[in-house]
């Protein structure tokens, strides 16, 4: 069942549209990092984080019980934790990582209880979630590592599935297994069979769904409602870079009467420029700032400052020069230049004709003769 929930904690506040690459040469990994950082800063994960802390404590208690030899109690406790973690409302990286740890814990408990089928199911679920994260050999015994390879890696080797995501509105952000993957519509390929956790976000709306990949791929269709922020139209107009007027027209049509703010990323040599824009309820640009992010920079403190100024409406109004850098120049702005050039040519031509006429006219009183000027 699809679950619908508001992401912003204050309904009257501005809508966070997201982070988007405005050029194809911006690395997706950078955009993903900025998306996660923005979600952290803007408090979109506050409620989830509180649950994660509770779940972490529960897993720690399971681990203690397991080390004390209470296998049946540990299995019941970790199974209940997995059930809670796999509810359709958890979307974020931290909770999915915790789920993966819980599945490994369950798998090793099942092994010790001689339940190989149960261990296989747990290990395969973990491998589907985190195919590149094998159990840590410093934390798990050799027999667990061997069983994981035999019951999960070997069985699922070479088997891949795909998820096709079709969403209204287009441009909604797609998260799978706690990681951002891109924008809808899209097809996510090379997935292992098993359970996967899909989250679709468009502005203030989001949908969570557990996707069970069995013998074939699957198509997911979702509708976040007509009142969802159309991030696709917003960023499509921005990527065109045809001037702030073109951007404002798109913003006015996709905003549902709410102030919004977003970040667009472009390459600047070996660095990146992050343009933060805030538009009012009518779609007009009311704040515009830019931050230069050094390639490979680990700190995103300057990005937090940028987001804070956009959220709190303290970003300065756009200057003409910065607006052209961020949104490009409207093709219509070339018309006055061309018209001016034509007019200038006509004026120059007219002056040239007048000058020639005066030069040939001897009524000026100046006549050049071989004897000189008289």
TORKEMAR-355410 format. One record per residue: residue in one letter; x, y, z of N, C-alpha, C in turn. Coordinates in steps of 0.1 Angstrom, whole numbers, plus 2048, in hexadecimal, padded with zeros to 3 digits. Each point is the difference from the previous one (the first is absolute). Example, Ala and Ser with C-alpha at 12.3 -4.5 7.8 and 13.67 -1.06 7.14 Angstrom:
BEGIN
NODE doti n.X n.Y n.Z ca.X ca.Y ca.Z c.X c.Y c.Z
NODE A 884 7C7 84E 7F7 80C 800 809 80C 800
NODE S 7FC 80B 7F9 809 80B 800 7F8 80B 808
This chain:
BEGIN
NODE doti n.X n.Y n.Z ca.X ca.Y ca.Z c.X c.Y c.Z
NODE X 808 7F4 800 7F8 80C 800 809 80C 800
NODE X 7FC 80A 7F8 808 80C 7FF 7FD 809 80C
NODE X 80A 806 805 7FF 809 80B 803 80E 7FC
NODE X 7F8 80A 804 802 80E 7FC 802 808 80C
NODE X 80B 808 800 804 808 80C 806 80D 7FC
NODE X 7FE 80A 809 806 80D 7FE 80F 7FF 805
NODE X 809 806 7F8 80E 800 804 803 80C 808
NODE X 7FB 80C 7FC 803 80C 807 7F9 800 80D
NODE X 807 805 80B 7F9 800 80D 7F7 80B 802
NODE X 801 80B 7F8 7F8 80C 802 7F9 802 7F3
NODE X 7F3 7FE 800 7F8 802 7F3 801 80E 7FA
NODE X 801 80A 809 800 80E 7FB 80E 804 7FB
NODE X 80A 7F8 801 80D 804 7FC 802 7FE 7F1
NODE X 80C 804 7FB 803 7FE 7F2 802 7F1 7FD
NODE X 7FE 7FD 7F3 801 7F2 7FB 80F 7FE 7FB
NODE X 806 7F6 805 80D 7FC 7FB 7FE 7F8 7F3
NODE X 805 805 7F5 7FE 7F9 7F3 80B 7F5 7FE
NODE X 80D 804 803 80A 7F6 7FF 80D 805 7FA
NODE X 80A 7F7 7FE 80C 803 7F9 801 7F9 7F3
NODE X 805 808 7F6 800 7FA 7F2 80C 805 7F9
NODE X 805 7F7 7F7 80B 803 7F7 7FB 808 7F4
NODE X 805 80C 7FE 7FB 807 7F4 808 7FD 7F3
NODE X 80B 7F8 802 808 7FC 7F4 803 7F2 802
NODE X 802 7F9 7F5 803 7F2 800 80D 7FC 805
NODE X 80A 80A 801 80D 7FC 805 801 802 80F
NODE X 7F5 801 807 801 800 80F 7FE 7F2 805
NODE X 80A 7FB 808 7FF 7F2 804 7F3 7FD 808
NODE X 7F9 7F5 7FD 7F5 7FC 808 803 7FE 80F
NODE X 80C 7FB 803 804 7FE 80E 800 80D 808
NODE X 804 80B 7F9 7FF 80D 807 7F2 804 803
NODE X 7F7 7FE 7F7 7F2 804 801 7FA 7F8 80B
NODE X 803 7F3 801 7FB 7F7 80A 805 804 80E
NODE X 80C 804 801 806 805 80D 7F9 80C 804
NODE X 7FD 809 7F7 7FA 80D 803 7F1 7FD 804
NODE X 7F9 7F7 7FA 7F3 7FD 803 7FF 7FB 80F
NODE X 809 7F6 803 7FF 7FB 80D 804 80A 80B
NODE X 80A 809 7FD 804 80A 809 7F4 80A 802
NODE X 7F9 804 7F5 7F5 809 801 7F5 7FA 809
NODE X 7FD 7F3 7FE 7F5 7FA 808 804 800 80E
NODE X 80D 7FE 803 804 801 80E 7FE 80D 806
NODE X 805 80B 7F9 800 80D 805 7F2 806 801
NODE X 7F7 7FD 7F7 7F3 805 800 7F6 7F9 809
NODE X 805 7F6 807 7F8 7F9 80A 7F6 7F7 7FA
NODE X 802 7FC 7F4 7F6 7F6 7FA 802 7F2 805
NODE X 80A 7FE 808 803 7F3 806 7FF 800 80F
NODE X 7FB 80A 806 800 801 80F 7F8 7F5 806
NODE X 7F3 7FE 7FC 7F8 7F6 806 806 7F2 7FD
NODE X 805 7FE 7F4 806 7F3 7FD 80D 7FE 808
NODE X 808 80A 803 80C 7FF 808 7FD 7FB 80E
NODE X 7F5 806 805 7FC 7FC 80E 7FD 7F0 800
NODE X 7F9 7FC 7F6 7FD 7F1 7FF 80D 7F8 7FE
NODE X 809 805 7F8 80D 7F9 7FE 807 7FE 80D
NODE X 801 80A 808 806 7FF 80D 7FA 7F5 809
NODE X 7F3 7FF 800 7F9 7F6 807 803 7F2 7FA
NODE X 800 7FF 7F3 803 7F3 7F9 80E 7FC 803
NODE X 809 809 800 80E 7FD 803 802 7FA 80E
NODE X 7F8 806 80A 801 7FB 80D 7FA 7F1 801
NODE X 7F5 7FE 7F8 7FA 7F3 800 80A 7F6 7FA
NODE X 807 803 7F6 80A 7F7 7F9 80B 7FD 80A
NODE X 805 80A 807 80A 7FE 80A 7FC 7F7 80B
NODE X 7F3 800 804 7FB 7F7 80A 800 7F2 7FB
NODE X 7FC 7FF 7F3 800 7F2 7F9 80E 7FB 800
NODE X 80A 808 7FD 80E 7FB 7FF 804 7FC 80E
NODE X 7FD 807 80B 803 7FC 80D 7FA 7F3 804
NODE X 7F3 7FE 7FD 7F9 7F4 803 806 7F4 7F8
NODE X 804 803 7F3 806 7F5 7F8 80E 7FC 806
NODE X 808 809 805 80D 7FC 805 7FE 7F9 80E
NODE X 7F5 802 806 7FD 7F9 80D 7FB 7F2 7FD
NODE X 7FE 7FD 7F3 7FB 7F2 7FD 7F1 7FF 7FF
NODE X 7F9 80B 801 7F1 7FF 800 7FB 800 7F1
NODE X 802 7F5 7F9 7FE 800 7F1 7F1 802 7FD
NODE X 7F7 7F9 806 7F2 801 7FD 7FB 80E 803
NODE X 803 805 80B 7FC 80E 803 806 80A 7F7
NODE X 80C 7FE 7FC 807 809 7F6 7F9 7FF 7F3
NODE X 7FC 7F4 7FB 7F9 7FE 7F4 7F3 807 800
NODE X 7F8 7FF 80A 7F3 807 801 802 80F 800
NODE X 80A 805 807 802 80E 801 804 806 7F3
NODE X 80A 7FA 7F9 805 806 7F4 7F5 7FE 7F5
NODE X 7F8 7F5 800 7F6 7FF 7F6 7F5 80B 801
NODE X 7FD 803 80D 7F7 80B 802 806 80E 7FB
NODE X 80D 801 803 806 80D 7FB 800 801 7F1
NODE X 803 7F4 7F9 7FF 800 7F2 7F2 804 7FB
NODE X 7F6 7FA 806 7F2 803 7FC 7FE 80F 802
NODE X 804 806 80A 7FE 80F 802 808 808 7F6
NODE X 80C 7FB 7FD 808 808 7F6 7FB 7FF 7F2
NODE X 7F9 7F5 7FD 7FC 7FE 7F2 7F1 806 7FE
NODE X 7FB 807 80A 7F4 807 7FE 801 80A 7F4
NODE X 7F5 804 7FA 801 808 7F4 803 80E 802
NODE X 802 804 80C 802 80E 803 80F 804 802
NODE X 809 7F7 800 80E 803 802 807 802 7F2
NODE X 806 80B 7FE 806 803 7F3 80F 802 800
NODE X 806 803 80B 80E 806 7FF 80B 7F6 802
NODE X 80C 805 7FC 80C 7F8 800 802 7F9 80D
NODE X 7FF 808 80B 804 7FA 80D 7F7 7F4 804
NODE X 7F3 801 7FD 7F7 7F5 804 803 7F4 7F7
NODE X 803 802 7F4 802 7F4 7F7 80E 7FA 804
NODE X 80A 808 803 80C 7FA 805 7FE 7F8 80C
NODE X 7F8 805 809 7FD 7F9 80D 7F8 7F3 7FD
NODE X 7F7 800 7F6 7F9 7F4 7FC 80A 7F6 7FB
NODE X 80A 804 7F8 80A 7F7 7FB 808 7F9 80B
NODE X 803 808 80A 807 7FA 80C 7F7 7F6 807
NODE X 7F4 803 801 7F6 7F7 807 7FF 7F3 7F9
NODE X 800 801 7F2 7FF 7F3 7F8 80C 7F7 802
NODE X 80C 806 801 80C 7F8 802 7FF 7FA 80E
NODE X 7FB 807 80A 7FF 7FB 80D 7F6 7F4 800
NODE X 7F5 801 7F9 7F6 7F6 800 806 7F3 7F9
NODE X 808 803 7F5 805 7F5 7F9 80A 7F7 808
NODE X 808 807 808 80A 7F8 808 7F9 7F9 80B
NODE X 7F5 806 806 7F8 7F9 80A 7F9 7F3 7FA
NODE X 7FB 802 7F4 7F9 7F4 7FA 80A 7F5 7FD
NODE X 80D 804 7FD 80A 7F5 7FE 802 7F9 80D
NODE X 802 807 80B 803 7F9 80C 7F4 7F8 805
NODE X 7F4 803 7FB 7F4 7F8 804 7FD 7F5 7F5
NODE X 80A 7FE 7F7 7FF 7F6 7F6 7F4 802 7F6
NODE X 7FC 80D 7FE 7F5 803 7F7 807 806 7F4
NODE X 804 7F7 7F7 807 805 7F4 7F7 808 7F6
NODE X 7F4 7FC 7FF 7F7 807 7F7 7FD 80E 806
NODE X 7FF 802 80D 7FE 80D 806 80C 808 7FE
NODE X 80C 7FA 801 80D 808 7FE 801 804 7F2
NODE X 7FC 7F7 7F6 801 804 7F2 7F7 80C 7FD
NODE X 7F4 7FF 805 7F7 80C 7FE 805 80D 805
NODE X 806 800 80C 806 80C 806 80C 805 7F8
NODE X 809 7F7 7FC 80C 803 7F9 7FC 806 7F2
NODE X 7F7 7F9 7FA 7FC 805 7F2 7FA 80E 801
NODE X 7F8 802 80A 7FA 80D 802 80A 80B 802
NODE X 80A 7FD 808 80B 809 802 808 802 7F3
NODE X 803 7F6 7F9 808 801 7F3 7F8 808 7F6
NODE X 7F3 7FF 7FF 7F8 808 7F7 801 80F 803
NODE X 800 803 80D 800 80E 805 80E 806 7FE
NODE X 80A 7F9 803 80E 805 800 809 7F6 7F9
NODE X 7FF 7FF 7F3 808 7F6 7F9 80F 801 801
NODE X 804 80C 803 80F 803 801 805 801 80E
NODE X 7F8 7FB 809 804 801 80E 7FF 7F2 807
NODE X 80A 7F8 7FE 800 7F3 806 802 801 80F
NODE X 7FD 7F6 808 802 801 80E 80F 803 804
NODE X 802 808 80A 80D 803 804 807 7F4 807
NODE X 80B 7FC 7FA 807 7F4 806 805 802 80E
NODE X 801 80D 804 805 802 80E 7F4 7FF 80A
NODE X 7F4 800 7FB 7F4 7FF 809 7F9 7F3 7FF
NODE X 802 7F8 7F5 7F8 7F4 7FF 80A 7F4 7FE
NODE X 7FC 7F5 806 808 7F4 800 802 7FA 7F1
NODE X 80A 7F9 7FE 802 7FA 7F2 7F5 7F8 7FB
NODE X 7F9 7F8 809 7F5 7F8 7FB 7F4 809 7FC
NODE X 7FF 80C 806 7F5 809 7FB 804 806 7F2
NODE X 80C 803 7FF 805 806 7F3 7FE 7F5 7F5
NODE X 804 7F4 803 7FF 7F5 7F6 7F1 7FE 7FC
NODE X 7F7 7FF 80A 7F2 7FE 7FE 7FA 80C 7F8
NODE X 805 80C 802 7FB 80B 7F9 803 7FF 7F1
NODE X 80C 7FC 7FD 805 7FF 7F2 7F8 7F4 7F9
NODE X 7FE 7F5 808 7F9 7F5 7FA 7F1 801 7FF
NODE X 7FA 807 809 7F1 801 800 7FB 80C 7FA
NODE X 808 80A 7FE 7FB 80D 7FA 808 804 7F4
NODE X 80D 802 801 808 805 7F4 7FF 7F6 7F5
NODE X 803 7F3 803 801 7F6 7F5 7F2 7FD 7FA
NODE X 7F5 800 808 7F3 7FE 7FB 7FB 80B 7F7
NODE X 803 80D 804 7FB 80B 7F8 80A 805 7F6
NODE X 80B 7F9 7FE 80A 805 7F6 7FA 800 7F2
NODE X 802 80B 7F9 7FB 801 7F2 7F1 803 7FF
NODE X 7F9 800 80A 7F1 802 7FF 7FE 80F 803
NODE X 7F9 807 7F7 7FE 80E 801 7F2 803 7FC
NODE X 7FA 80A 806 7F3 805 7FD 800 80F 7FE
NODE X 7F5 806 7FC 7FF 80E 7FE 7F3 805 806
NODE X 800 80D 804 7F4 807 804 7FE 80C 7F7
NODE X 7F4 801 7FA 7FD 80B 7F8 7F6 809 808
NODE X 803 80D 801 7F8 809 809 7FA 80B 7F7
NODE X 7F3 800 800 7F8 80A 7F9 7F8 808 80A
NODE X 802 80D 801 7FA 808 80A 7FA 80C 7FA
NODE X 7F5 804 806 7FA 80D 7FE 802 808 80D
NODE X 807 80C 7FF 805 807 7F5 80E 7FB 7FC
NODE X 803 802 7F3 80E 7FC 7FB 80A 809 808
NODE X 80C 7FA 802 80A 808 807 801 7FD 80E
NODE X 7F7 7F7 805 801 7FD 80F 80D 7F8 803
NODE X 805 802 80B 80D 7FA 804 7FE 7F2 805
NODE X 808 7F7 7FB 7FF 7F1 803 80B 7FC 809
NODE X 7FC 7FA 80C 80A 7FA 809 7FD 7F1 800
NODE X 80A 7F8 800 7FE 7F1 801 80A 7FB 80A
NODE X 7FB 7F8 80A 809 7FB 80A 808 80A 807
NODE X 7F9 80C 803 806 80A 808 80A 809 7F8
NODE X 801 7FE 7F3 80A 808 7F8 7F9 807 7F5
NODE X 803 80D 7FD 7FA 807 7F5 805 7FA 7F2
NODE X 7F6 7FE 7F7 804 7FA 7F3 7FE 809 7F4
NODE X 7F8 80B 801 7FD 808 7F5 7F2 805 800
NODE X 7FB 804 7F4 7F2 806 7FF 7F8 7F7 7F7
NODE X 7F3 800 804 7F6 7F8 7F8 7FD 808 7F3
NODE X 7FC 7F9 7F5 800 7F1 7FF 80E 7FB 7FE
NODE X 802 7F4 805 80D 7FA 7FF 7FF 7F1 802
NODE X 80A 7F8 7FB 801 7F2 803 80D 7FD 807
NODE X 7FF 7F9 80B 80B 7FD 808 804 7F1 7FD
NODE X 80B 7FE 7FB 804 7F2 7FB 80A 7F9 80A
NODE X 803 7F4 7FC 80A 7F8 807 7FE 7FE 80F
NODE X 7F3 7FF 804 7FC 7FD 80E 7FF 7F1 803
NODE X 804 7FC 80C 7FF 7F2 803 7F2 7FD 805
NODE X 7FB 7F4 7FD 7F3 7FD 805 7FE 801 80F
NODE X 7F5 803 804 7FD 802 80F 7F8 80D 802
NODE X 800 804 80D 7F9 80C 804 808 80C 7FE
NODE X 7FA 80A 7FB 807 80D 7FE 7F6 80B 805
NODE X 805 80B 804 7F8 80B 807 801 80C 7F8
NODE X 7F4 804 7FA 7FF 80B 7F6 7FA 80C 807
NODE X 806 80B 7FE 7FA 80D 805 800 80A 7F4
NODE X 7F4 806 7FE 7FE 80A 7F5 7FC 80D 807
NODE X 808 80A 7FC 7FE 80D 807 7FE 80B 7F5
NODE X 7F6 808 802 7FD 80C 7F7 7FC 80B 809
NODE X 809 809 803 7FD 80B 808 7FD 7FC 80F
NODE X 7F4 803 804 7FC 7FD 80E 7F9 7F2 801
NODE X 7FF 7F9 7F5 7F9 7F3 800 80A 7F5 7FE
NODE X 7FD 7F5 806 808 7F4 7FE 7F8 7F3 801
NODE X 805 7F6 7F9 7F9 7F3 800 80B 7F6 803
NODE X 7FD 7F6 809 809 7F5 803 7FA 7F3 7FC
NODE X 808 7F7 7FB 7FA 7F3 7FC 80B 7F5 801
NODE X 7FC 7F5 805 809 7F4 800 7FE 7F9 7F2
NODE X 80B 7FE 7F9 800 7FA 7F3 806 7F2 801
NODE X 7F9 7F6 7FD 805 7F2 801 803 7FB 7F2
NODE X 80D 7FF 7FD 804 7FB 7F3 801 7F1 800
NODE X 7F7 7F9 7F9 801 7F2 7FF 806 7FB 7F4
NODE X 7F8 7F9 7F7 806 7FA 7F4 801 80A 7F4
NODE X 7FC 80C 802 800 80A 7F5 801 80E 806
NODE X 802 80A 7F7 800 80E 804 7F2 804 802
NODE X 7FF 80D 804 7F3 805 804 7FF 80F 7FC
NODE X 7F3 804 7FD 7FD 80E 7FC 7F9 806 80C
NODE X 804 80B 805 7FA 807 80B 7FA 80D 7FA
NODE X 7F3 802 802 7F9 80C 7FC 7FA 807 80D
NODE X 803 80D 801 7FB 807 80C 7FC 80E 7FC
NODE X 7F6 805 807 7FB 80D 7FE 800 808 80D
NODE X 808 80A 801 801 808 80D 7F6 80B 800
NODE X 7F7 801 7F7 7F5 80A 801 803 80C 7F8
NODE X 7F6 807 7FC 801 80C 7F9 807 80C 808
NODE X 7FF 7FF 80D 806 80A 808 80E 7FE 803
NODE X 806 7F5 7FB 80E 7FE 803 809 80A 7F8
NODE X 80A 805 806 809 809 7F9 806 7F9 7F4
NODE X 7FE 807 7F4 806 7FA 7F4 80E 804 7FE
NODE X 809 7F8 806 80E 803 800 805 7FF 7F1
NODE X 7FA 7F7 7F9 805 7FE 7F2 7FF 80C 7F8
NODE X 7F5 807 800 7FE 80C 7F8 809 80B 805
NODE X 802 801 80D 808 80A 807 80F 7FF 7FB
NODE X 805 7F3 800 80E 7FF 7FC 802 7FF 7F1
NODE X 7F6 7FB 7F9 801 800 7F1 802 80E 7FB
NODE X 7F8 80A 805 802 80E 7FC 80D 805 804
NODE X 805 7FC 80C 80D 805 804 80B 7FB 7F7
NODE X 7FF 7F3 7FD 80B 7FA 7F8 801 806 7F2
NODE X 7F5 806 7FB 800 806 7F3 808 80D 800
NODE X 801 806 80B 809 80C 802 7FC 80B 7F5
NODE X 7F3 803 7FF 7FB 809 7F6 7FB 80D 807
NODE X 807 803 80B 7FD 80D 807 7F7 7FE 80C
NODE X 800 80A 809 7F8 7FF 80C 7F1 801 7FE
NODE X 7FC 807 7F5 7F2 801 7FD 7FA 7F2 7FC
NODE X 807 7F8 7F8 7FC 7F3 7FD 7FF 7F7 80C
NODE X 809 801 809 800 7F9 80D 7F4 804 808
NODE X 7FE 80D 801 7F4 804 809 7F3 7FC 7FA
NODE X 7FF 7FF 7F3 7F3 7FC 7FA 7FD 7F1 804
NODE X 80B 7F8 800 7FE 7F2 804 7FE 7FF 80F
NODE X 806 808 808 7FE 7FF 80E 7F2 805 804
NODE X 7FB 809 7F9 7F2 805 803 7F6 7F5 7FD
NODE X 803 7F8 7F6 7F6 7F6 7FC 801 7F3 808
NODE X 80B 7FE 807 802 7F3 807 800 802 80F
NODE X 7FC 80B 805 803 803 80E 7F4 7FE 80A
NODE X 7F4 800 7FA 7F4 7FE 809 7FF 80B 80B
NODE X 805 80C 7FC 7FF 80B 80A 808 800 80C
NODE X 80C 7F9 800 808 7FF 80C 80E 805 7FC
NODE X 807 807 809 80E 803 7FE 808 7F3 800
NODE X 80B 800 7F7 808 7F4 7FF 80F 804 7FF
NODE X 809 7F7 803 80E 802 7FE 807 7F4 7FC
NODE X 80B 801 7F8 806 7F5 7FA 80F 804 7FD
NODE X 808 7F6 7FD 80E 802 7FC 803 7F9 7F3
NODE X 806 808 7F7 805 7FA 7F3 80F 800 800
NODE X 806 7F6 7FA 80E 7FE 800 806 800 7F2
NODE X 80B 808 7FE 807 801 7F3 80E 7FE 803
NODE X 808 7FC 7F6 80E 7FF 801 806 80D 7FD
NODE X 80B 803 808 808 80C 7FE 80E 7FD 800
NODE X 805 7FC 7F4 80E 7FB 7FF 801 7F2 808
NODE X 809 800 809 801 7F3 808 7F8 801 80D
NODE X 7F8 80B 802 7F8 802 80B 7F1 800 7FC
NODE X 7F7 803 809 7F2 800 7FD 7F9 80C 806
NODE X 7F7 806 7F9 7F8 80B 805 7F2 7FB 804
NODE X 7FC 803 80C 7F3 7FC 805 7F8 80D 801
NODE X 7F6 801 7F7 7F7 80C 800 7F3 7FC 808
NODE X 7FE 808 80B 7F4 7FE 808 7F6 80B 7FC
NODE X 7F4 7FC 7FD 7F5 809 7FC 7F4 7FE 809
NODE X 7FA 80B 804 7F3 800 807 7F6 808 7F8
NODE X 7F4 7FA 7FD 7F6 807 7F9 7F4 802 809
NODE X 7F9 80B 7FE 7F4 803 808 7F4 7F8 7FB
NODE X 7F4 802 807 7F5 7F8 7FD 7FB 802 7F1
NODE X 804 80B 7FA 7FC 802 7F2 80B 7FB 7F6
NODE X 80B 7FB 805 80A 7FB 7F7 80B 80A 7FD
NODE X 800 80C 806 80A 80A 7FD 80C 7FD 809
NODE X 80C 802 7FA 80C 7FE 807 802 80B 80B
NODE X 801 7FC 80C 802 80A 80B 80D 7FF 807
NODE X 807 7F5 7FE 80D 7FE 806 809 7F7 7F7
NODE X 80D 804 7FF 809 7F8 7F8 80E 802 805
NODE X 807 7F5 803 80D 7FF 805 808 7F5 7F9
NODE X 80D 802 800 809 7F6 7FA 80B 7FC 80A
NODE X 803 7F3 800 80B 7FB 808 80A 7F8 7F7
NODE X 80D 803 801 80A 7F8 7F9 804 7F4 808
NODE X 7FE 7F4 7FB 804 7F4 807 80C 7FA 7F9
NODE X 80B 7FF 808 80C 7FB 7FA 7FF 7F1 7FD
NODE X 806 7FB 7F6 7FF 7F2 7FC 806 7F8 80B
NODE X 7F9 7F6 804 805 7F7 80B 7FF 806 80E
NODE X 7F9 80B 801 7FF 807 80D 7F8 7F7 80A
NODE X 805 7FE 80C 7F9 7F7 809 7F5 807 808
NODE X 802 80D 803 7F7 808 808 7F5 806 7F8
NODE X 7F4 7FF 805 7F4 806 7F9 7FB 80B 808
NODE X 808 806 809 7FB 80B 809 7FB 80C 7F8
NODE X 806 803 7F5 7FC 80C 7F7 7F2 7FD 7FA
NODE X 7FE 7F3 7FD 7F3 7FC 7FB 7F5 801 80A
NODE X 803 7FD 80C 7F6 802 80B 7FC 80F 802
NODE X 80A 808 7FF 7FE 80F 800 7F7 804 7F5
NODE X 803 7FB 7F4 7F7 803 7F4 7F2 7FC 803
NODE X 7FE 7F4 804 7F2 7FB 802 7F9 808 80B
NODE X 808 804 80B 7F9 808 80A 7FB 80D 7FB
NODE X 808 806 7F8 7FC 80E 7FA 7F4 7FE 7F7
NODE X 7FF 7F5 7F9 7F5 7FE 7F7 7F3 7FD 808
NODE X 802 7F7 80A 7F4 7FD 808 7FB 80B 808
NODE X 809 809 806 7FC 80B 808 7FD 80D 7F9
NODE X 801 7FF 7F2 7FD 80C 7F8 80A 80B 802
NODE X 80D 7FD 803 80A 80A 802 80A 801 7F5
NODE X 7FE 7F7 7F6 808 801 7F4 7FD 80D 7F8
NODE X 80B 807 7FB 7FE 80D 7FA 7F8 7FF 7F3
NODE X 7F9 80B 7FC 7F9 800 7F2 80B 7FE 7F6
NODE X 7FC 7FA 7F4 80A 7FD 7F6 805 80D 7F9
NODE X 80D 801 7FF 806 80A 7F7 7FF 7FC 7F2
NODE X 801 809 7F6 7FE 7FD 7F2 80B 7F6 7FC
NODE X 80C 802 805 80C 7F8 7FC 7FE 7F2 805
NODE X 7FC 7FF 80D 7FF 7F2 806 7F4 7F9 7FA
NODE X 7F5 807 7FD 7F5 7FA 7F9 804 7FA 7F3
NODE X 808 807 7F8 805 7FB 7F3 808 7F4 802
NODE X 809 7FF 80A 808 7F5 803 7F8 7F4 803
NODE X 7F5 802 808 7F8 7F5 805 7F6 7FB 7F6
NODE X 7FA 809 7F9 7F5 7FC 7F7 802 802 7F1
NODE X 80C 806 7FD 803 802 7F2 7F9 80D 7FB
NODE X 800 802 7F3 7FA 80C 7FA 7F5 7FD 7F7
NODE X 7F5 807 801 7F5 7FE 7F7 803 803 7F2
NODE X 7FC 7F7 7F7 802 803 7F1 7FB 80E 7FC
NODE X 7F5 804 807 7FA 80D 7FC 809 80C 803
NODE X 80A 7FE 809 808 80B 804 80A 803 7F4
NODE X 801 7F7 7F7 809 803 7F4 7F9 809 7F6
NODE X 7F3 801 800 7F9 808 7F7 804 80F 801
NODE X 800 806 80C 804 80E 800 80E 802 7FB
NODE X 809 7F6 803 80E 802 7FB 800 800 7F1
NODE X 7F9 7F6 7FA 7FF 800 7F1 7FA 80D 7FA
NODE X 7F5 804 807 7F9 80C 7FB 809 80C 802
NODE X 807 801 80B 809 80B 802 80B 800 7F5
NODE X 805 7F4 7FD 80B 7FF 7F5 7FA 805 7F3
NODE X 7F4 7FC 7FD 7FA 804 7F3 7FE 810 800
NODE X 7FA 805 80B 7FE 80E 801 80E 808 7FF
NODE X 80A 7FB 807 80D 806 7FF 805 800 7F2
NODE X 7FE 7F5 7F9 805 7FF 7F2 7F9 80A 7F7
NODE X 7F3 802 803 7F8 80A 7F8 805 80E 802
NODE X 803 803 80D 805 80D 804 80D 803 7FA
NODE X 809 7F6 801 80E 802 7FB 7FF 802 7F1
NODE X 7F8 7F8 7F9 7FE 801 7F1 7FB 80E 7FD
NODE X 7F6 805 807 7FB 80D 7FE 80A 80B 802
NODE X 808 7FF 80A 80A 80A 803 80B 800 7F5
NODE X 803 7F4 7FB 80A 7FF 7F6 7FB 806 7F3
NODE X 7F3 7FE 7FD 7FA 807 7F4 801 80F 801
NODE X 7FC 805 80C 801 80F 802 80E 805 7FF
NODE X 809 7F8 806 80E 805 7FF 805 800 7F2
NODE X 7FD 7F7 7F8 804 800 7F2 7FA 80B 7F8
NODE X 7F3 803 803 7F9 80B 7FA 807 80D 803
NODE X 804 802 80D 807 80C 803 80E 801 7FA
NODE X 806 7F5 7FF 80D 800 7FA 800 804 7F2
NODE X 7F6 7FC 7F8 7FF 804 7F2 7FA 80E 7FE
NODE X 7F9 805 80B 7FA 80D 7FF 80B 80B 803
NODE X 802 809 7F6 80A 80B 803 7FA 80C 806
NODE X 7F4 800 805 7FA 80B 807 806 803 80D
NODE X 809 7F7 805 805 802 80D 80B 80B 801
NODE X 804 804 7F4 80A 80B 800 80E 7FB 800
NODE X 802 7F3 801 80E 7FB 800 802 7F8 7F3
NODE X 80A 804 7F9 802 7FA 7F3 80F 7FC 800
NODE X 803 7F3 7FC 80D 7FB 800 805 802 7F1
NODE X 80B 808 7FE 806 802 7F3 80E 7FD 801
NODE X 807 7FF 7F4 80E 7FD 801 808 80B 807
NODE X 7FB 80C 801 807 80B 807 7FF 7FF 80F
NODE X 7F7 7F8 805 7FD 7FF 80E 7F2 804 804
NODE X 7FF 804 80C 7F2 802 806 7FE 80F 800
NODE X 7F4 805 7FB 7FD 80E 801 7F2 802 805
